[in-house]
Amino acid sequence: MSRFRVLLAAVVAATFLCGLALAVPPTAPPVSGASVDHPRERAVHDLLDRRARAVLDRDEAAFTADLDPAADPAFRQAQHDLFRNLAAVPLGDWAYRLEGETNLAAVALPAADEAWAPDVRLAYRLRGVDAVPSTQGMAYLFTRRGDRWYLNSDTALEPVGKRTWRGPWDFGPCHVLTGAGGFVVSHPGGEPLAARVLAELDGAVAAVTEVWGPAWARQVAVLVPADARELQALVGPGFGDGTIAGIAVADRVDPVTRTAQGQRVVLSPAGAAALSPLALRVLLRHEITHIAARGETVDGAPMWLLEGFADYVGYRGSDVAPRKAAPALAAQVRTALPAALPTDARFRGDGMELAYQESWSLNLYLAQRIGEPALVRAYRRLAGAGRVGDERTAALVLEATGLDQAELVRGWREFLRSAFGVT
């Protein structure tokens, strides 16, 4: 249990920060009418339309017909593999958008009559999970031979800092297990972990909904990468070193509609597979809580609330004794009780495990003191305000909980005395 808590602390630290980092870019604009008036733009636009239709129609010949015959054979083969790997993925939409272009002055170009690199975004929607498509950048290079345009490469622009986004289908055949609460995508070799996740998924979605309410998608896509390389591609650099068990990510959050796009739970194939059944259950419920609440969570909200609430939902109903759920806190309170709410800075570095355990216990205390529905309302109020400064945060805590911070800390300390048997 202690090993799981240490692992989970690293997980949730990465989880929310990663999700918010991915949520920053603005929504990609659609293709403008003017962008396809030039013959070159029209030809590439039509090429991408054919490619998109071929994915949805499951027509491999059409999908690969526009590959440059002089392109690197490895690229051509990778495109055939990508198409086949997508076969089981439940796609609702697959389309491409053209936006601007890349200066090719510093790019080593293939021999061709002309080369062009418009900014391309893939817009894809997972059926049942995504209300609107997830959009990702595709660093494509197109070549003209005679009067025909082809797709030549998706790596040629890397020297100028343009990289093609890679989805699970770029790393191997996708196996999909489906339940009422969503689906799990894995690759050959990942089926045992995927089956464990599916067995927990419906219960996790129901458990989160019981606390948060039904106003969220209640369908989750869980991705089980094949290795650390794929994990890093799906969630960003710095998270593929095997020290995490899972991450909840999103493309972006729309603060007006309070919705999040492109939400996924991504598991570490090694880290998650090592978890006990209880640990995996808590992890999934924690991450899915972030997914349910993401649209109403603004960057900069107090970490003790964001992570403590997710842990509260994760452990809710598990009957795990506080000493087992929070061993570092149990050891700490024997010598000194917390004097203040956990600061955001404590959620990084060597002491973050204690900060997570304190935050879990603080949310557990609030649920018992003001009631679970009031705790949820408090989360929405505080998390929706984001970064507002210490004085405004203190006012919001009083407004949301009926307790000023001094009273909240005093009550929490007494709760810890009782929960951990401290005299």
N, C-alpha and C positions, 0 to 999 in steps of 0.2 A: 504493500500500500504506500509506504514512504517513497519507494522508487517511482511509483505512478504519479504521486503528487509533484515530485521534482520535474518529471517529464511534462506533466500537464502545465506546470507554471511556465515552462519555456514555450509550450504550444500556444497558450492564450496570449502571452506577450507578443508573439509574432502574429497571431491571428488578427487581432483588431487593427494593429498598426499597419499590417500589410493590406488589409481590406480598405482602410482609409487612404493609404497611399495610392492604391489603384483607383480610388474613387475620385481623384482630383481632376483628371482631364475633362474638358467640356464635351458635351455630346457632339458627335461628328455631324457636320451638315450634309444634307443629301446632295446628290449630283445635280448641278444646275443645268438648265436647258442650254445655256451658252456653251457648256463644256463639251458638247458633242456635235457642234456645228462644223468643226474642222474635219476633213476626211480621216485624218489620223485618229482623232478622238473618237469619231464615230466607229471606226474599224475596231479599236481596242474596246470600246464600250460594248459593241456587239459580241466580240470575242468573250468578254467576261460574262455577258448574259447567257451565251451558249454554255459556258462552263458551269454557271450556276444552275441552269435548267437540267444539265446532265447529272449533277449531283442529286437533285430531287427526283429525277426520272430514273436514276440508277442505270445510266447509259455510259459505260466506261469508254466506248469508242468515241462518243461525242466529247467526253471530258478531256481526252488526250489528243483529239484531232488537231488542236491548235498549238501543240507543243512544237517548238522550233526543231526541225529535223537535224539541225546542226548543233543543238544544245548538248551540254555534257550528258553522256548516257546515264550517269548516276542520277542527275536531276530528272531525266525522263522516267527512269525506273521508280524514283521516289514518288512521282506523281501518280503512276499506276498503283503503287502500294497505298498511297493516301486514299485514293478512291475506294479501294477494296476494304481498307481499314474502317471506312465510314459506314459500311453496309448495315450494321446493327444499331447505329446511333439514331435515336428518335428525333429527327430534325423536323422542325416546323417551318423554318425558312432558311435559305442560303442565298445570299446575294452579294454583289460587289458594288462599291461606290468609288467614283473617281473624284479626286480633290487635288488640284494643283499639280506640281511636278517637281522632280529632283534635278538639280544641276549635275550633269554627267561629266563635267570637265575633268574631275579627278578619278573617274571610273575607267578601268581597263575594259574597253568595249569589244565584243566579238566582231568578226568580219561580217558585215551586213550592209544593206543599202541604207539603213537608218536604224537608230536605236532611240528608245523613249522610255522614261521612267515616271509615269504619273504616280501621284500618291494614291494608293489603293487601300480601301478598308473592306474587310470581310464583315458582313452583317449576318450572323446566324442565330437562330432561335432553337433552343431545346424544347421540344413539345411537352407541355404540361408544367414546365419549370419556369420558362422565361415569358413574361407578359409582352416584352418588346425584345428585339434582337440585341445580342451582345455584339459590339463592334471592335475589331482588332486590325492593326496595321499589317499590311502585306507588302513587303519591299520587292515588288516585281520589276523585272526588266523585260521590255518587249522589243522585238526586232522585226524589221520589214525586209522581205525578200521578194523583189518584184513588186507586185501590187497586193501582196498578202502580208498581214501582220501575224506574229507568233509570240507566244510566251517563251522566253529564253532562259530565265533564271529567277530564283528567289533568294539568292545569296550574293549576287554581284554588287549590290549596293552597300554591303557591310563595311568596306573601306571608308565610306563617307558617313558612317553611323546609322544607316538604315537597316533594320533587321525585320525579318518576317516572323510574325507571331506563330508559335507552334501549339497546336491543340493535341489532345490525346491521340488522335488519328495519325499524327506525324510520327508516332513512336511504336506503333504496332497495331495488330488487329484489335478492335474494340469489342469486348464481351459486355453485354448489358443485362443486368438482373433488375427486374421491375417489381415494385410493390405499390401499395396505396399511397405511401408517402413520398414517392419519387423513384429514383433508380440509381444504380451503382455501375460505373463504367470501370472496367479493368482490362488487363491484357493477359495473354497466356502465361500461366504461372501465378497470377494474382487472384485466381478464383477462390481459394480458401478464405482469404481475408475479405473478399467481396461478399461471399456468402455470409460471413459473420456480420458484416455491416448491414446487409439487407435484413437479416433477422432482427436487428435492432432499430432499423430505420423507421418503420411505421410507429413503433412505440415512442421513439424519440420525437417525431413530429407531433404525435398526440400529446405527449407530456409538455412540450413547449407551448402548444396551442391552449392547453388547460390553464396555463399561467398567463400567457401573453394575450390570449383571445384569438378569434378566427380571422382577424383583419390582416392576413398576410397570405402568401401563395400556398402554403402548406404542401408544397412539392419541392423536393430538394434533389439536386444532382450531386452525388458523391463520386469523386474521381480517385482511383487507386493507380498512381503512376507505376511504371515498370521499374524505375530506378531513380537515383538522385538527380540525374541529368534531366529527366522529364519533370520531376518535382520542381526543380529550379526554373524550368521553362514555363511552368504553369503559374508559379507564385512569385517569381522574381529572384534576383541574385541574393545570396546570403542565407537561403532557407533549404538548400539541398545537401547539407552536411550531415544529415542523419540525427541531429539533436532534437528534432521536433517530431511529434506524432501526427499532427494535422493542423490545417490552417483554413479559415473561412475567408474567401476573397470576393471582391466585387469590382466591376469595371468603374462604376461611378454611382453617386447618389444625387438624385434630383431633389433639392431642398424645397422646391415649390410643391411638387406632388407627393413628397416624402416617400419616394420609392427608390429602390436600388436595382441596378441592372447587372446582369452577368454574374449572379451570385453562385458560388460553388463551394463545397467542402472538399478540400484536397488532403488526402492522407499520405503520410510517409509510409511506403511499403514495409520498411524495416521497423520504424518506431511504432506504428499502429499495430502491426502483427504481434509485437511483443507484449501488448497490453492484455491484462486479465479481462474476462467478460465484463466485470463491473467497471473497470477503468475505461474500456471502450464505450460502454453505455454512457458514462459520465462525459467523456470526451465528445461524443456525438451530440448529446443534448446541450452541452456548452456551446459548441460551434453553431448548432442550429438556432440557438437562442440569439446569437449574433446576427444570423441571417434574418430571423423574424423581426428583430428590432432595428436593423441597419437603416431603414428608411427614415426612422425617427431619431437617429443618433447623429449628432453633429460633432465634427472634429474638435477636440479640446475638452470634451466633457470629462468629469472626474473619473480616473481609472478605477478608483475604489468602487464606484457605482457600476461602470461598464463590465468590469471583469468579475466583481463580486456577485452581481446579479446573474451573470451567465453561469457562474459556479453554483449559485443558489438553485437555479433551475436544474443544473446538471446533477446535483446530489439529492434534489427533492424526491422524497419517497424511497430513498435507498436504504434507510435505517442504518447508515454508517455512523458509528459513534464519533463525536467530535474529535476525540484523541486520535482516531485512525484517519479521519478526513483531513486533519490539520495537525500533524505531529510537530512541526516546527513551532507553531503557535502554542501547542500544549507545553512544550519545553520552555518557551519564552515566558508564559504567564506564571510559571513557578517562581520566577525571580522578579519580574516586573510586568505590570499591565500596560497596555498602550496608553500614551498620554495625549494622542491626537489622531485624527483620521489619517490613513495612509496617503502620502503625497505621491504625485505622478512619478517623481524621480526614483522612488523606491521600487518601481516596477521594472527596473533595469538593473542588471548586475547581480552580484552575489546575494543580495538580500531580498530579491524579488519573490522568492518562494514564501517568505514570511508575509510579505505585503499581500500576496494573493490569498493566503489563508486568513489573514486579518479581514480582508475585504469580503470573503465568503461569510465569515462569522458575523460581520457587521450587517450584511444583507439578511442573514438568517435572523438576527436580532430584530431588525426593522420589520420583517414579515411577522414576527410574533408580537411586536409592540403595536404596530399600526394596522396589521392585517395585510394579507397578500394582495388584494385588489388595490389597496392604498400604496403598497410598495411599487406595483406596476405603474400607477399614476405618477408616483414620485420619479420613477425612472424616466417616463416620457417627458416630464417637466424639466428635469435636470439635464438629461441627455440631449433634449431638443434645444437647449440653450447654448450648448457648446462651451467654448472658452470665453468666459465673461469676467474673470478676475476674482480674487479671493472674497472681496466684500459682497459682490453680487451673488457669488456661489453660496455664501453663508445665508444671504437673504432667501435664496431659492430653496435651500435645505429647510429653513424654517417654514416657508410657504408650502412646501411639498409634503413635509412630514409632521408639521406642528411642533417640532423640536428645534431649539437653537443648537448650534454646534456643541456648546459646552454641555448642554443637557443630553444631547445625543451621545457624546463620549462618556459621560457619567453612566448613563443607562447601559451602554455597551460594555463598559468595564464590569458592571455588576452582572451582566449576562455571562461574561467570560468567567467570572468567579464561580457562578453556578454550573455552567456547562463543563468546566474543567476541574471542578472540585477544589478551587483555590480558597483557602481560608484567610 
